[in-house]
Amino acid sequence: MAKYAYHPGNVAHSSAPEVATTMESLAHTLNITLVPLNGATSCGAGIVRQANRRLQLTLNARTFAMAEALGLDIMTPCAATAGNLNEDLATLKSDQILLKEINDTLAKTCGLTFTGDVSVHHLLHVIVDEIGIDVLEKKIVNPIDFTVAGYYGPNMQQEGMCGGDDVFDPNYLEQVISALGGTPIVWESRTQSVGVPGLFSEESTVMKQAAEALSEAKAEGAELIVSACNLSHAVLDIYQGKAGRNTGLATNIPVIHLCEMLSFALGCHNDRLAMLRTRIAVIGD
Amino acid sequence: MSIVSVYIEDGCITCDACEETLPEVFEVTDDTCFIKPDSRVDGGYDRNESQSALKQDFISQFKDDLLDAADACPVDVIIIVEGGSTPTLVEETPVVEEESEEVVAEPVEIAGDDLGELLSVGDRSLAILFGSQSGNSEGVAAKIAKQAANYGLEGTVHDMDGFDLSSLSSMKRVLIVCSTWGEGEMPDNAEELWNAAQKGAAGMLSGVHFSVCALGDSSYEFYCESGKDWDEQFEKLGATRLIDRVDCDVDYESPASEWAVNSLAAMAAVDGTGVFHENMVEAMMAHAAGDVSGAEGEDGFTVPNILSESIPAEISIFRYDPESASTGADTWVCSLPGHMSMLEVLRMLKSTHDGSLSFRDGSTNDPTTAICVNGRLILPGTVRIDSVAPMRDGTLRLRIDPLPGFDVVRDLVVDHWSLERKRESSKPWMVAATREGASTPQGTIGIMDGNTASALHSVTDFCSAALLHASSDAAPYANGYLGPSVLSSIWARRNDPRSSQGSVASMDATLSSSNGIKAETDFTSIRRQNPSAAIIADALLDAKTHVLEGDGYNGRHGKHVWWYTWTLKSSGKVNDTVLYRQVLGPIGLLGNLTSGVTARMVTGFTRTGGDMFYDMLALVAPPAGVGKMPRQFNSSVDNHHEVVAIFNELDGRF
């Protein structure tokens, strides 16, 4: 049985409660044990480090130390969280002097120590690399029989951070979509940033980035976007109307989280799947 | 085979390499290299063109060094003459008779498809006979002997003069290099052997595989006649021709080299029993190509060219025709060697399929050639097709696009002028820095400390400015944004201790401008390109921190970073309510309300049936944006006091 220390990420804490509910049912169905890291802070989303790089490193080192104390690797459903945690993890592991200094701070403030013996995984890589596509296929109850655009985002598509998948030309999401009964499309924007860290300050640029991704998915025939990044989902979904109006591009398309799609296909939350079908067939976004 | 003699051909560049390797034998003079008298049987002191034998004790003691010296010669003018198992020596040497049991190796037949076995099992000797009047044929023969080792052959050069024709009958591989003298006459040193060959019995060379390289001058009536005679006569004597004779004119080097490559590969495909394995010729060529152009010896640093099997590929290339303003993609399905570079693939497609295909060509690492392949930004000359993208379902599917973020001129050719304009606008540029240095006999040398210099270089050392610019996912959408290429250069110069205060102030202003570092929405797209880009992304992050601190965390950007970090200290989690209120303010919130953002946010509709209201998120809507900042509703993480303690320890500003 797979067992992980669970870090839900920023968005699941705040504006996306659907992540928490679907992750719970998904993990139960796939026999994944999630041990909540209730003391874990936000990963910093690459924003805290703009103010103080060492501060973000130390906060994340605290999270790593908590998982290490449990003897578990970390799993998260958010690509931004996976990317940020992995970046900081790599920094700490590659600089022993820095690690010692940060451990000194952790010992002084929290009584914790981090040795480096922990890994961070995204839900997608756990599903493909550990659970296995064949196992997933056997558990499908409700085929997701749509044409689906899988969105990875840029954060977890870095060397050493995306399991056995290719950094620039990934296909794990496409494998999962196919396994769930859907038809995946290949589109260029799937690993490109939609500019979430600049949402508040560079909204005009971010709206163009988001609109380009959304309109490309639609142009390629997608009926639905499934996002492996909960943070990017916030822009792709919540801001899609504004992005369309600002750019004149067709951007209306339902966007759901990866954990939602998996949960629906595995037979959980059938009412929500019915609602998704309505959104796709009737409403369109 | 043992070494008999060594001599120096014309063309020595007096580099001293041989003398450094074996001073006992070689002595480099002002214009060539001499074989020392102490090492020679005849006691002469010259290049030893007469091929006087080396003394036996020198050969015994320095055999390996002689071979090393010949290998190390950059112009290949050191010719080692090898003989039969008993070298002919003028000097009498005591002979000790020993009773020995002759061991005759059993011929081993090779399966025919095992390259390793073919290369290593059984007799691998190759006889190279030269008939030469002016020395050209001899030089060609010597070079072939040297190359033979790359094909797993033991090449031995034989002067036709004095060569015993009957000894050929026991040989399996023979190459003949012969020039023509006068009106179709044999060279002097070939006359005797030629006379013997004409009297030879038919079939006496039935086990011999051969090929002939004929040297001549097409201005004469009997062009390459001697070579033609040898070719015909060997066939009459029963030998098997593996490669057709080549007739070389006065510019003989190129055709002779080409013939040598083909002939050696064919000879190498003859196994120890004398069976020719035609199916192994290509494999032999590939084997030799890897050895010749790759790791050439013992330096341990030369990376070999690793050849790869052909792989089925489906190549789709973006096309744009400016005359008709039409775009599209052309797709070719083909099979290509995996070791071809992407640039070679483009060249091949252009030369064999579509001459109108346009791309920037150049040297292997030409920075202007950058393109995008399956989302990866590359210099096409530096990336092999078998490593540019993963193969799936037995096929390599490549989607080749022009570099993003630039105007397309035609097909894959983009216009770099926009980047140059941005560089030009980032004043001050092209301003000579004030040089601090130490005066030395070589001129003034900078005295910047090593760490500072390395740090500055690491920020600007990138294979291609255009490629770095294109790595930003924001660059194509942010009009005026200077981009990571220009900004990293500015940041490096801003931190150069030689920059004046005025220049630093000007560069700080550029960095903090609306087109400066704040316009980059996400460093990850830059960071993920490669390790060099990750260093640059870190430097740009430093630049952003510097700018935000300079602005006192004011403006939307500063407020976003400040209040995001502040909410983290307050609860360990991000509080959207505080962020929206503090960063966007009442007007921004009102904009979100009218644009539908708030509606989509607070309702459960886009959550596919999830909770309608969560953690009092609805407070991001007015009246939350009016009046006092709402208190936080997020619950805190466990042991929140530890988070506060970390903040207090590291950054008391929050």
Interface residues (C-beta under 8 A of the other chain):
Chain A: N10 H13 S14 S15 A16 P17 E18 T21 N38 G39 A40 T41 S42 G44 A45 G46 I47 V48 R49 Q50 A51 N52 R53 R54 L55 T58 L59 R62 G83 E87 T105 L106 K108 T109 C110 L112 P154 N155 Q157 Q158 E159 D166 V167 F168 D169 N171 E188 T191 Q192 S193 G195 V196 P197 G198 L199 F200 S201 E202 S204 T205 V206 K208 Q209 E212 D237 I238 Y239 Q240 G241 K242 R245 P254 V255 I256 E260 H269 D271 R272 M275 L276 R279
Chain B: N374 G375 R376 A389 P390 R392 D401 D473 A474 Y477 A478 Y481 K518 A519 E520 T521 D522 F523 T524 S525 R527 R528 L541 K544 T545 L548 Y553 G555 R556 H557 K559 H560 V561 W562 Y564 T565 L568 G572 K573 V574 N575 D576 L579 V583 L584 N592 S595 G596 V597 R600 M601 T606 R607 T608 G609 G610 D611 Y614 D615 L617 N634 V637 D638 N639 E642 V643 A645 I646 F647 E649 L650 D651 F654
